[in-house]
């Protein structure tokens, strides 16, 4: 049974409407818009309004159907009752927001039919709204499931490298934090703002742990060698960037549609050992030719390699590591990225402490001198 609000103070109208609608609907009457608001206060609201055109029905430019929230939660349909039939009066009310128009004298059969049509339309709108809400909820659920599957897949792939080299796990978590920190700092920088959107920063965080996935293809006697690599071994070690790139590229080709995080992971994996001055590997890219994601990872990767203890080196103190990063400004690293590091160096140190191995020693400068001065054999 629908709830119908009649805003009308004419006895003859009220009698006609009761005769036409009283048996099928729940009727409420009010002699003014103000009284109507009082009558419906605290209730869900009427399903439909019948409004006498002679009553002042406009309040601050709002039509009653928009002032009185209906039971469905949307605008309540309004049928205007007027003394004149058709013409400018009907058009004016419809333009103001009325859903229908009834001329006097009121004829019960026509009143009942017009009310039924409006209630059916309102019910149809409510069903459509529910369907849209359900569809939106289902789409959101599926997107959440897809994101969860994506995150789990990334962690599973990253752990392949961790299985080969136990230190890699902490390294992945730390570099992920460093990259996010740099990206957030640079997100308003004119050179980086167009790329470092909130969405791309999120993708960076997801993609960063895959940067060393190619290490699964490096033999243990090289990957885990204590001490310096020979020139030949160093070239083999460098191949991890291309091996990772090729693996991710193949995953992209096997997929049914492109995935942004894989595209970014591919760029990071291949080019995170490139240098700003063009002396890096595997392709000798220089300056802005190096993708931004790879430039960010380059600094994060080297910083972490310096402060971490490995089988082939002792750890640098954070002060010395920070100084080495500064010295690489404009040669190894993008100058603006180094400036971002300087601004957020305290955050780097905090991230390193948060994901440090238990009882990991911090070497003094003398203890670290047997380690490579800048990039430990391509093995970060």
Residue, then its C-alpha position, 0 to 999 in steps of 0.5 A: x500500500x503506497x503512502x500518498x500525501x495530499x497538499x490541498x485544503x479544498x474539501x471537494x478535492x479531498x473528498x474526490x481523492x479519498x473516493x478515488x484512492x482511499x481503498x488502495x492507498x494510505x492517504x495523508x492530508x496537509x493544508x500547506x507545504x509547511x504543514x506537509x513537512x511537519x506531517x512527514x517529519x520522522x517518516x520515510x516520506x510519501x511515495x507520491x504527492x498530490x499538490x493543489x496549484x493554488x497553494x504556495x508550492x515553491x520554497x527557496x526555489x525547491x519543488x516539493x518532490x525534492x524537499x520531501x524525500x520519498x520512501x525509496x530515498x529519491x525525489x518524490x513524484x508530484x502530481x499538480x491539481x489545477x483549476x485550468x486544463x492544459x495550456x500554459x499552466x500545465x506547461x509551467x508546472x511541468x517545467x518546474x518539476x511536476x511529474x503530471x498534471x490533473x485539471x479540475x474537476x477531478x475524475x476518480x478514474x483518471x486520478x487513479x490511473x495517473x497515480x498508478x502510472x506514477x507509482x509504477x514509474x517510481x517502483x521501476x526507478x527504485x528497482x533500477x537503482x537497486x540493480x545499479x547498486x548491486x552491480x556496482x557492489x559486484x564490480x567493486x568486489x571483483x576489482x578487489x578480488x583481482x587486486x588481491x590476486x595481483x598482489x599475491x602474484x607479485x609477492x609470489x614472483x618476488x619470493x622466487x628471488x628471495x628463495x635463491x638469496x635470503x637477503x633479497x627479501x628484506x632488500x625488496x621490502x626496503x627498496x619498495x619503501x624507498x621508492x614510495x618515499x621518493x615518488x611521494x616527494x617528487x609527485x608535485x615536482x614539474x618534471x615528475x608530476x605528470x607521471x607520479x600520479x596517485x595511481x602510478x605511485x601505487x603501481x610503483x609500490x606494487x612493481x618495485x619488488x619485481x626488480x630483481x626477479x631475474x636473479x633466479x636465472x643466476x647460478x648460485x656460485x655467482x649469486x652467493x659468492x663471497x667476495x668480488x666477482x671476476x670480470x666474466x662473473x660480473x657480466x653474467x651477474x649483470x644479465x639478471x636485468x635482462x632475464x627479469x625483463x624477458x620473464x615479465x615481457x613473456x608474462x605480458x604476452x601471455x596475458x589476455x590484456x595489458x597490465x599497467x603494473x607489469x609494464x612498469x615492472x618491466x621498465x624497472x627490471x630492465x633499466x634500474x642499473x642504468x646511470x644518468x650519465x649513460x655509463x650504466x647497463x644493459x642499454x647505456x641509456x642516459x638522462x630522461x631516456x631512462x624511465x622515471x620508475x627505473x631512475x627511482x629504483x636506481x637510487x633506492x637499489x644502490x642505497x640499500x646495497x650500500x647499507x646492507x651486509x651481504x656475503x660479499x661485503x660489510x655494511x656501510x654506515x648510513x652517513x657514508x651511504x648518504x654521502x655516496x648518493x650525494x656524490x652520484x648526483x648528475x652522474x649516477x643519479x637524476x639530480x632531482x631524485x637525489x635532491x628528493x633523497x636528501x629531503x627524505x633521508x630520515x625516512x630512508x633511515x627509518x625504513x631501513x631500521x624497520x626492515x633490518x635483519x635482527x642483530x645486523x652489524x653496522x660497520x664503521x668506514x674502515x670495515x666497509x672499505x673492502x666493498x665496492x665504492x658505488x655499486x657492489x658488482x651489480x648484485x644489489 
